[in-house]
């Protein structure tokens, strides 16, 4: 009788990234050209036209990706975080990460958890084949595609992000911020953050049980930045091309107006700043 020699295979790493299922449905994306209670500002013109978006259900991170999770997957924190005065600790959100960094994290985590990676660059889903993460805008990395039917982690589309921030189907409560109209209850922003990030999950969750979608760190989204559609959309993924990627949610360094669920920001995909982080979604 031949007995196979056991192969020592490392068990999957569990980084403890909690996810919340967001049921599919429809909502009004954007901010109407009317006053937002309790603020008098009508927001920015790029938040209009308001339009109906219908989304399939998806899973979204309960929290922003933390420094402990990032270090476990990537092997180290970003070099700029060494001695950072902007919040250091296992349960603080990761920052100083570019959109390109987030792609690598997504596929590496998917591979660790034996999921099929979502992103393909130059024909490969293995980040080891992609080369060094670009420090300037890179046409090869910008041409990244999503593998159809993949089960792995990815960045939320801008529509998924706003839908979850507003509480899902029907935008329950129609709040100014994610989870309420009182910013101090739900967000870390320039008025209460002590000029630094704060541990995730310390502010009140929104109606879906998701924390920190307003404030703490800006969160990268998948989409290229562009004008909104005036017509109804189903599972939109943003413009086909562009120069800058979308970020959402505001941060510890910005005033409350940036923490509104409808507010939009954009930046080049190679940029690493002290309040740029991310959270993940999965199908």
C-alpha positions as a Markdown table, in Angstrom:
| # | Residue | x | y | z |
|---|---|---|---|---|
| 1 | Unk | 0.0 | 0.0 | 0.0 |
| 2 | Unk | 1.3 | 3.4 | -0.9 |
| 3 | Unk | 0.7 | 6.2 | 1.5 |
| 4 | Unk | 0.9 | 9.7 | 0.1 |
| 5 | Unk | 3.3 | 12.0 | 1.8 |
| 6 | Unk | 1.4 | 14.9 | 3.3 |
| 7 | Unk | 2.2 | 18.3 | 1.8 |
| 8 | Unk | 2.7 | 21.1 | 4.2 |
| 9 | Unk | 0.3 | 23.8 | 3.0 |
| 10 | Unk | -0.1 | 27.0 | 5.0 |
| 11 | Unk | -3.7 | 27.4 | 6.1 |
| 12 | Unk | -5.6 | 30.4 | 4.8 |
| 13 | Unk | -4.9 | 33.7 | 6.6 |
| 14 | Unk | -7.9 | 35.2 | 8.2 |
| 15 | Unk | -7.4 | 38.9 | 8.5 |
| 16 | Unk | -10.8 | 39.4 | 10.1 |
| 17 | Unk | -12.3 | 41.6 | 7.5 |
| 18 | Unk | -16.0 | 41.8 | 8.3 |
| 19 | Unk | -18.6 | 42.3 | 5.6 |
| 20 | Unk | -22.2 | 43.3 | 5.6 |
| 21 | Unk | -24.7 | 42.1 | 2.9 |
| 22 | Unk | -26.3 | 45.0 | 1.2 |
| 23 | Unk | -29.6 | 43.9 | -0.5 |
| 24 | Unk | -30.2 | 45.0 | -4.1 |
| 25 | Unk | -32.6 | 47.7 | -4.9 |
| 26 | Unk | -33.0 | 51.2 | -6.4 |
| 27 | Unk | -32.2 | 54.7 | -5.0 |
| 28 | Unk | -31.8 | 58.2 | -6.1 |
| 29 | Unk | -28.1 | 58.9 | -6.7 |
| 30 | Unk | -26.9 | 62.4 | -6.2 |
| 31 | Unk | -28.0 | 65.6 | -4.4 |
| 32 | Unk | -31.0 | 67.6 | -5.6 |
| 33 | Unk | -30.7 | 71.3 | -6.2 |
| 34 | Unk | -32.4 | 72.2 | -3.0 |
| 35 | Unk | -31.3 | 72.9 | 0.6 |
| 36 | Unk | -30.0 | 70.0 | 2.6 |
| 37 | Unk | -31.3 | 70.2 | 6.2 |
| 38 | Unk | -29.7 | 71.3 | 8.5 |
| 39 | Unk | -27.2 | 72.9 | 6.1 |
| 40 | Unk | -27.9 | 75.7 | 3.7 |
| 41 | Unk | -25.5 | 74.5 | 1.1 |
| 42 | Unk | -26.9 | 72.7 | -2.0 |
| 43 | Unk | -23.7 | 70.8 | -2.5 |
| 44 | Unk | -21.7 | 70.7 | -5.7 |
| 45 | Unk | -22.8 | 70.8 | -9.3 |
| 46 | Unk | -21.2 | 67.4 | -9.9 |
| 47 | Unk | -23.7 | 65.8 | -7.6 |
| 48 | Unk | -26.4 | 66.4 | -10.2 |
| 49 | Unk | -28.5 | 65.4 | -12.1 |
| 50 | Unk | -30.1 | 63.2 | -9.6 |
| 51 | Unk | -30.9 | 59.9 | -11.3 |
| 52 | Unk | -32.3 | 56.5 | -10.5 |
| 53 | Unk | -29.8 | 53.7 | -10.0 |
| 54 | Unk | -30.7 | 50.0 | -9.6 |
| 55 | Unk | -28.1 | 47.7 | -8.1 |
| 56 | Unk | -27.7 | 44.0 | -7.5 |
| 57 | Unk | -27.0 | 42.9 | -3.9 |
| 58 | Unk | -23.4 | 42.9 | -2.8 |
| 59 | Unk | -21.2 | 42.6 | 0.3 |
| 60 | Unk | -19.5 | 45.6 | 1.7 |
| 61 | Unk | -16.8 | 46.0 | 4.4 |
| 62 | Unk | -18.3 | 46.9 | 7.8 |
| 63 | Unk | -15.2 | 49.0 | 8.4 |
| 64 | Unk | -12.5 | 50.7 | 6.4 |
| 65 | Unk | -9.4 | 48.5 | 5.8 |
| 66 | Unk | -7.3 | 48.8 | 8.9 |
| 67 | Unk | -3.5 | 49.0 | 9.4 |
| 68 | Unk | -3.3 | 45.6 | 10.8 |
| 69 | Unk | -5.2 | 44.1 | 7.9 |
| 70 | Unk | -3.1 | 45.9 | 5.4 |
| 71 | Unk | 0.2 | 44.9 | 7.0 |
| 72 | Unk | -0.9 | 41.2 | 7.1 |
| 73 | Unk | -1.7 | 41.1 | 3.4 |
| 74 | Unk | 1.0 | 43.4 | 2.0 |
| 75 | Unk | 3.8 | 42.6 | 4.5 |
| 76 | Unk | 4.4 | 46.2 | 5.6 |
| 77 | Unk | 2.7 | 49.5 | 6.1 |
| 78 | Unk | 3.3 | 52.3 | 3.5 |
| 79 | Unk | 6.7 | 53.9 | 4.2 |
| 80 | Unk | 5.2 | 57.3 | 4.7 |
| 81 | Unk | 3.4 | 56.0 | 7.8 |
| 82 | Unk | 6.6 | 55.6 | 9.7 |
| 83 | Unk | 6.3 | 57.9 | 12.7 |
| 84 | Unk | 3.1 | 59.4 | 11.3 |
| 85 | Unk | 1.2 | 61.9 | 13.5 |
| 86 | Unk | -2.1 | 61.0 | 11.8 |
| 87 | Unk | -2.9 | 57.9 | 13.8 |
| 88 | Unk | -1.1 | 54.7 | 14.2 |
| 89 | Unk | -2.4 | 51.4 | 15.5 |
| 90 | Unk | -3.9 | 48.0 | 14.5 |
| 91 | Unk | -7.5 | 49.3 | 14.4 |
| 92 | Unk | -6.8 | 52.6 | 12.7 |
| 93 | Unk | -7.6 | 52.8 | 9.0 |
| 94 | Unk | -4.9 | 52.5 | 6.5 |
| 95 | Unk | -3.9 | 55.6 | 4.7 |
| 96 | Unk | -1.1 | 56.9 | 2.4 |
| 97 | Unk | -2.4 | 54.3 | -0.1 |
| 98 | Unk | -3.0 | 54.9 | -3.8 |
| 99 | Unk | -5.7 | 53.4 | -6.0 |
| 100 | Unk | -3.0 | 51.2 | -7.5 |
| 101 | Unk | -2.0 | 50.0 | -4.0 |
| 102 | Unk | -5.7 | 49.1 | -3.4 |
| 103 | Unk | -5.8 | 46.9 | -6.5 |
| 104 | Unk | -2.8 | 44.9 | -5.3 |
| 105 | Unk | -4.4 | 44.5 | -1.8 |
| 106 | Unk | -7.7 | 43.3 | -3.3 |
| 107 | Unk | -6.1 | 40.5 | -5.4 |
| 108 | Unk | -3.6 | 39.5 | -2.7 |
| 109 | Unk | -6.4 | 39.1 | -0.1 |
| 110 | Unk | -8.5 | 37.2 | -2.6 |
| 111 | Unk | -5.7 | 34.8 | -3.2 |
| 112 | Unk | -5.0 | 34.4 | 0.5 |
| 113 | Unk | -8.7 | 33.4 | 1.0 |
| 114 | Unk | -8.8 | 31.1 | -2.0 |
| 115 | Unk | -11.2 | 33.4 | -3.9 |
| 116 | Unk | -10.8 | 34.1 | -7.6 |
| 117 | Unk | -9.1 | 37.6 | -7.9 |
| 118 | Unk | -11.2 | 40.3 | -9.5 |
| 119 | Unk | -8.5 | 42.4 | -11.2 |
| 120 | Unk | -6.5 | 41.5 | -14.3 |
| 121 | Unk | -3.5 | 43.5 | -15.5 |
| 122 | Unk | -1.4 | 42.5 | -18.6 |
| 123 | Unk | -3.3 | 39.2 | -18.7 |
| 124 | Unk | -2.5 | 38.2 | -15.1 |
| 125 | Unk | -4.5 | 38.3 | -11.8 |
| 126 | Unk | -1.4 | 37.7 | -9.8 |
| 127 | Unk | 0.0 | 41.0 | -8.5 |
| 128 | Unk | 3.5 | 39.5 | -8.5 |
| 129 | Unk | 3.4 | 39.6 | -12.3 |
| 130 | Unk | 2.4 | 43.3 | -12.4 |
| 131 | Unk | 5.7 | 44.8 | -11.4 |
| 132 | Unk | 6.3 | 47.7 | -9.0 |
| 133 | Unk | 3.3 | 49.7 | -8.1 |
| 134 | Unk | 3.4 | 52.9 | -10.2 |
| 135 | Unk | 4.2 | 56.2 | -8.6 |
| 136 | Unk | 2.8 | 58.2 | -11.6 |
| 137 | Unk | -0.2 | 57.6 | -13.8 |
| 138 | Unk | 0.4 | 54.3 | -15.7 |
| 139 | Unk | -1.4 | 53.3 | -18.9 |
| 140 | Unk | -0.9 | 49.6 | -18.3 |
| 141 | Unk | -2.3 | 49.7 | -14.8 |
| 142 | Unk | -5.1 | 52.1 | -15.9 |
| 143 | Unk | -6.2 | 49.4 | -18.4 |
| 144 | Unk | -7.0 | 47.0 | -15.6 |
| 145 | Unk | -10.1 | 44.9 | -16.2 |
| 146 | Unk | -12.5 | 43.0 | -13.9 |
| 147 | Unk | -12.6 | 39.3 | -14.4 |
| 148 | Unk | -16.2 | 38.3 | -15.2 |
| 149 | Unk | -17.7 | 36.0 | -12.6 |
| 150 | Unk | -14.8 | 36.5 | -10.1 |
| 151 | Unk | -15.6 | 36.1 | -6.4 |
| 152 | Unk | -12.8 | 38.1 | -5.0 |
| 153 | Unk | -12.5 | 41.5 | -3.3 |
| 154 | Unk | -12.6 | 44.7 | -5.2 |
| 155 | Unk | -13.2 | 48.4 | -4.7 |
| 156 | Unk | -16.9 | 49.5 | -4.7 |
| 157 | Unk | -18.3 | 51.3 | -7.7 |
| 158 | Unk | -19.3 | 54.9 | -6.9 |
| 159 | Unk | -22.9 | 53.9 | -7.1 |
| 160 | Unk | -22.4 | 51.0 | -4.7 |
| 161 | Unk | -20.6 | 53.3 | -2.3 |
| 162 | Unk | -23.4 | 55.9 | -2.3 |
| 163 | Unk | -26.1 | 53.3 | -2.1 |
| 164 | Unk | -24.6 | 51.7 | 1.0 |
| 165 | Unk | -23.8 | 55.1 | 2.6 |
| 166 | Unk | -27.4 | 56.2 | 2.2 |
| 167 | Unk | -28.7 | 53.0 | 3.7 |
| 168 | Unk | -29.7 | 50.9 | 0.7 |
| 169 | Unk | -33.0 | 50.6 | -1.2 |
| 170 | Unk | -35.1 | 53.7 | -0.9 |
| 171 | Unk | -32.3 | 55.6 | 0.9 |
| 172 | Unk | -34.0 | 55.1 | 4.3 |
| 173 | Unk | -34.1 | 58.4 | 6.3 |
| 174 | Unk | -32.6 | 60.4 | 3.4 |
| 175 | Unk | -29.9 | 61.6 | 5.8 |
| 176 | Unk | -27.3 | 64.2 | 5.0 |
| 177 | Unk | -24.5 | 61.9 | 6.3 |
| 178 | Unk | -24.2 | 58.2 | 6.4 |
| 179 | Unk | -26.5 | 57.2 | 9.3 |
| 180 | Unk | -27.8 | 60.5 | 10.4 |
| 181 | Unk | -28.1 | 64.3 | 10.1 |
| 182 | Unk | -25.8 | 65.1 | 13.1 |
| 183 | Unk | -22.3 | 64.8 | 11.8 |
| 184 | Unk | -20.7 | 64.4 | 15.2 |
| 185 | Unk | -22.6 | 61.2 | 15.8 |
| 186 | Unk | -21.4 | 59.4 | 12.7 |
| 187 | Unk | -18.2 | 60.9 | 11.4 |
| 188 | Unk | -14.6 | 61.9 | 12.3 |
| 189 | Unk | -14.0 | 65.3 | 10.5 |
| 190 | Unk | -12.0 | 68.4 | 11.1 |
| 191 | Unk | -14.3 | 69.6 | 13.8 |
| 192 | Unk | -13.8 | 66.6 | 16.1 |
| 193 | Unk | -10.9 | 64.4 | 14.9 |
| 194 | Unk | -8.0 | 66.1 | 16.8 |
| 195 | Unk | -6.3 | 66.4 | 13.4 |
| 196 | Unk | -5.8 | 62.6 | 12.9 |
| 197 | Unk | -7.5 | 59.4 | 12.0 |
| 198 | Unk | -9.4 | 57.5 | 14.7 |
| 199 | Unk | -10.0 | 53.8 | 15.3 |
| 200 | Unk | -12.6 | 52.3 | 13.0 |
| 201 | Unk | -16.1 | 51.6 | 14.3 |
| 202 | Unk | -16.1 | 54.2 | 17.1 |
| 203 | Unk | -18.9 | 56.3 | 15.6 |
| 204 | Unk | -22.5 | 55.2 | 15.1 |
| 205 | Unk | -23.1 | 52.8 | 12.2 |
| 206 | Unk | -25.6 | 53.6 | 9.5 |
| 207 | Unk | -28.9 | 51.6 | 9.0 |
| 208 | Unk | -27.1 | 48.8 | 7.4 |
| 209 | Unk | -24.6 | 48.4 | 10.2 |
| 210 | Unk | -21.7 | 50.0 | 8.3 |
| 211 | Unk | -19.3 | 52.4 | 10.1 |
| 212 | Unk | -17.2 | 55.4 | 9.0 |
| 213 | Unk | -18.7 | 55.9 | 5.6 |
| 214 | Unk | -18.7 | 59.6 | 6.6 |
| 215 | Unk | -15.3 | 60.9 | 7.6 |
| 216 | Unk | -12.2 | 59.3 | 9.0 |
| 217 | Unk | -10.4 | 58.6 | 5.6 |
| 218 | Unk | -11.5 | 59.2 | 2.0 |
| 219 | Unk | -12.3 | 55.9 | 0.3 |
| 220 | Unk | -11.2 | 55.0 | -3.2 |
| 221 | Unk | -13.9 | 53.8 | -5.6 |
| 222 | Unk | -13.5 | 51.8 | -8.8 |
| 223 | Unk | -14.9 | 54.5 | -11.2 |
| 224 | Unk | -13.1 | 57.1 | -13.3 |
| 225 | Unk | -14.5 | 60.5 | -12.4 |
| 226 | Unk | -17.0 | 61.9 | -14.8 |
| 227 | Unk | -20.4 | 63.6 | -15.2 |
| 228 | Unk | -23.6 | 61.9 | -14.0 |
| 229 | Unk | -26.0 | 60.4 | -16.4 |
| 230 | Unk | -29.5 | 62.0 | -16.6 |
| 231 | Unk | -31.2 | 58.6 | -17.2 |
| 232 | Unk | -31.8 | 55.6 | -15.1 |
| 233 | Unk | -28.9 | 53.1 | -14.7 |
| 234 | Unk | -28.5 | 49.5 | -13.7 |
| 235 | Unk | -25.2 | 48.4 | -12.0 |
| 236 | Unk | -23.2 | 51.4 | -13.5 |
| 237 | Unk | -19.4 | 51.2 | -13.3 |
| 238 | Unk | -18.6 | 54.8 | -14.4 |
| 239 | Unk | -17.0 | 56.2 | -17.5 |
| 240 | Unk | -14.9 | 53.8 | -19.7 |
| 241 | Unk | -11.9 | 56.1 | -19.6 |
| 242 | Unk | -10.6 | 59.1 | -17.6 |
| 243 | Unk | -7.6 | 60.6 | -15.8 |
| 244 | Unk | -8.7 | 60.6 | -12.1 |
| 245 | Unk | -10.5 | 58.0 | -9.9 |
| 246 | Unk | -13.3 | 58.8 | -7.5 |
| 247 | Unk | -13.1 | 59.0 | -3.7 |
| 248 | Unk | -15.9 | 59.2 | -1.3 |
| 249 | Unk | -16.8 | 60.0 | 2.3 |
| 250 | Unk | -14.7 | 62.9 | 3.5 |
| 251 | Unk | -12.0 | 62.6 | 6.1 |
| 252 | Unk | -10.6 | 63.7 | 9.4 |
| 253 | Unk | -9.0 | 66.7 | 7.8 |
| 254 | Unk | -12.1 | 68.1 | 6.0 |
| 255 | Unk | -15.1 | 70.0 | 7.1 |
| 256 | Unk | -18.5 | 68.3 | 7.6 |
| 257 | Unk | -19.7 | 69.3 | 4.1 |
| 258 | Unk | -17.3 | 66.8 | 2.6 |
| 259 | Unk | -18.7 | 64.0 | 4.8 |
| 260 | Unk | -22.1 | 64.2 | 3.1 |
| 261 | Unk | -23.1 | 60.9 | 1.4 |
| 262 | Unk | -23.6 | 62.6 | -1.9 |
| 263 | Unk | -20.2 | 64.5 | -1.9 |
| 264 | Unk | -17.6 | 63.5 | -4.6 |
| 265 | Unk | -13.9 | 63.8 | -4.8 |
| 266 | Unk | -11.4 | 62.6 | -7.4 |
| 267 | Unk | -7.6 | 62.2 | -7.6 |
| 268 | Unk | -5.0 | 60.6 | -9.8 |
| 269 | Unk | -4.7 | 56.9 | -9.2 |
| 270 | Unk | -1.0 | 57.1 | -8.1 |
| 271 | Unk | -1.6 | 59.6 | -5.4 |
| 272 | Unk | -0.8 | 58.7 | -1.7 |
| 273 | Unk | -2.1 | 61.2 | 0.9 |
| 274 | Unk | -2.5 | 61.1 | 4.6 |
| 275 | Unk | -6.3 | 60.8 | 4.4 |
| 276 | Unk | -6.7 | 58.4 | 1.5 |
| 277 | Unk | -7.8 | 54.9 | 2.4 |
| 278 | Unk | -10.4 | 52.4 | 1.2 |
| 279 | Unk | -12.9 | 49.7 | 2.0 |
| 280 | Unk | -13.8 | 46.6 | 0.0 |
| 281 | Unk | -16.8 | 44.9 | -1.6 |
| 282 | Unk | -17.5 | 41.4 | -2.9 |
| 283 | Unk | -20.3 | 40.0 | -5.0 |
